[in-house]
Amino acid sequence: MNNVGANNNIIEVKNLVKEFKGLKAVDGITFSVIEDEIFGFLGPNGAGKTTTINIICTLLSKTSGEVTLNGYNVARERNKIRNCIGMVFQDPSLDDRLTALENLHFHGLLYNIPRRILKERSEEVLDMVNLSSRKNNLVMTYSGGMKRRLEIARGLLHYPKILFLDEPTLGLDPQTRNKIWDYIIKLRKSKNITIFLTSHYMEETEICDRIAIIDKGKIIALDTPDNLKKTIGGDIITILSEDNIKLKEYIKEITGSEAHNAKEGKIRFEVKDSSIFIPKFIKNSPVRILSISARKPTLNDVFLDLTGREIREENASARDNIRNRMMGRIRH
Amino acid sequence: MKKELTGVYTVWLRDIKRYYRDKPRIIGSFAQPILFLFVLGTGIASSFSTFGGGGGKDFLNFMFPGIVGMTVLFTSFFSAMSIVWDREFGFLREILVAPISRTSIVVGKLLGGSSIAMFQGAIILLFSPLLKIPITFVIFFKVLGIMFLVAMTISAMGIMLASVIKSMQAFQVITNFLLMPMFFLSGALFPLNSTVKWMNVVSKINPLSYGIDAMRTVILNNPVLQLYPLWLDIVVLISVTIIVSVLGSILFSRQD
């Protein structure tokens, strides 16, 4: 059953390109996913994350490039690939006129799981996401978080080798988001499964073994979260002062690095060890400092460092809200 | 092969489950044919005497097979167009990413829409005693067979359109510009052989008119009202069903 070569790569993508009417949504990306790891795609909305996933999972045809999954070619062996992947899509894909159990039953039939095994497994996956008590309720009556949990359960029902989670926490409140991540962490501990996830929430991708940062259809960095953060030289310091221009000159003089403008009229820069740096810095500063803060770098800083832009979660979530509202309008 | 058959069965089963769970839809779907038959039909039939003609009772009998056909037309079309709905709400992706062929999905949808349409048509057929039209078991099963062919043709058309049309708005437009003309020019409401020339010509390329003609032949067995021989109706229906199903299957598989 295991068609993975000696290098343990379960997914291999080479020079993948996808054009939509001349626009390159995916622009020649190359990467591989190692068996049993959690691999993350991190990037702003519209970066090409979902497009890439849709190509790997056989929903979208590619313009050019090579994609193999578990040794199967995505262009020629679609059904073999479909058999060994589980999907949790960005938007809900449940039949809300059916109950949770019926949704799982439907899925089991499509994946040709024998009936007696199907029953057992439905209980198992529902139990895992704590939905056993609601299994006979129509999905219509579920909250957003419950729907997402049910989708994760459904994605696991046929014991896929790889589980794709496309923005698994999009549109959910923070508490529910944490719960979803707890399930994912639990899952990786209890099963031999490769997880491929995407997110534009930086902090959420920290649980990944490796992360590819993707922007404008290109992979701009690929490494472990720690290594990515190490590319930033130490701690991030944010300062509000009376004269930023003068202060910037001073910072360059003592640290040798450039300070950048940040939000709310603040400036930011990086130093190796903030606990020693800050007292000295305040004492010798040529301008009055109104506020100063230091923190460890996050993946957001890595993205900012690489692209000069923030991932801008506020904008993304505003757009999600509008979309959710639109979907609600269609439904009622 | 067994896997594909299971796939067909699964897609079919979902349509059936959704149907019987949707009680308002079931009740609503009987309202239209009953309204047509007993309000519009009775009204037109009684107006005959006003304009100096007779045969009001005959008109109601004439209209009855047409209303059965109408039920099959609308039910199967809307069932197939539920693909547009599934796309809008994401469920289509769950089916598309499953390890079954696109053809199995299409066949499952065709059979689902047809089963529901046949069921609804059969219920309307049960109103025949009210019009004093005798329906024997043999006639009932013959009509059921014709309903199946009509439903398959219309479902396949629905799938073809659903593969091309992506929005709910366009769906409304289709209803007005395709479905209603098909219905009016099918001979369901008035005889096509005594109407103006262009209508007669257009009705010849309308697959529904062969279906309605076949049903009328079987139910009423009145040679005066018959347009084509029964065998021709059946041959046309089977050919169109095959052609449109294949086209629908190709179009559905092609979409990204």
Contacts between the chains, C-beta under 8 A, distances in Angstrom:
chain1	res1	chain2	res2	distance
A	57	B	97	5.8
A	58	B	97	6.8
A	59	B	93	6.5
A	59	B	96	6.0
A	59	B	97	5.9
A	59	B	256	7.7
A	60	B	256	5.4
A	61	B	256	6.1
A	79	B	99	4.6
A	79	B	100	7.5
A	79	B	101	7.2
A	80	B	99	7.7
A	82	B	97	5.9
A	82	B	98	6.2
A	82	B	99	3.9
A	83	B	99	4.4
A	85	B	97	7.5
A	87	B	93	7.5
A	87	B	94	7.8
A	87	B	97	5.3
A	89	B	90	6.4
A	89	B	93	5.7
A	91	B	90	4.7
A	92	B	89	7.5
A	92	B	90	5.4
A	93	B	89	7.9
A	93	B	90	3.9
A	93	B	91	5.5
A	93	B	92	7.9
A	93	B	93	5.0
A	93	B	94	4.5
A	94	B	90	7.8
A	94	B	91	6.8
A	94	B	94	7.5
A	95	B	14	6.8
A	95	B	18	7.5
A	95	B	91	5.2
A	95	B	94	7.9
A	96	B	89	7.6
A	97	B	18	5.3
A	97	B	21	6.1
A	97	B	22	7.2
A	98	B	14	7.4
A	98	B	17	6.6
A	98	B	18	7.4
A	102	B	17	7.1
A	106	B	10	6.1
A	106	B	13	7.7
A	106	B	14	5.9
A	107	B	94	7.2
A	107	B	98	7.7
A	109	B	6	5.8
A	109	B	7	7.8
A	109	B	9	7.2
A	109	B	10	4.0
A	109	B	13	7.6
A	110	B	6	7.8
A	110	B	7	6.2
A	110	B	10	5.4
A	110	B	95	7.1
A	110	B	98	3.9
A	110	B	99	7.4
A	110	B	100	6.2
A	111	B	98	6.4
A	111	B	99	6.4
A	112	B	3	5.0
A	112	B	6	5.9
A	112	B	99	7.5
A	154	B	94	8.0
A	330	B	88	6.6
A	330	B	168	7.2
A	331	B	89	7.8
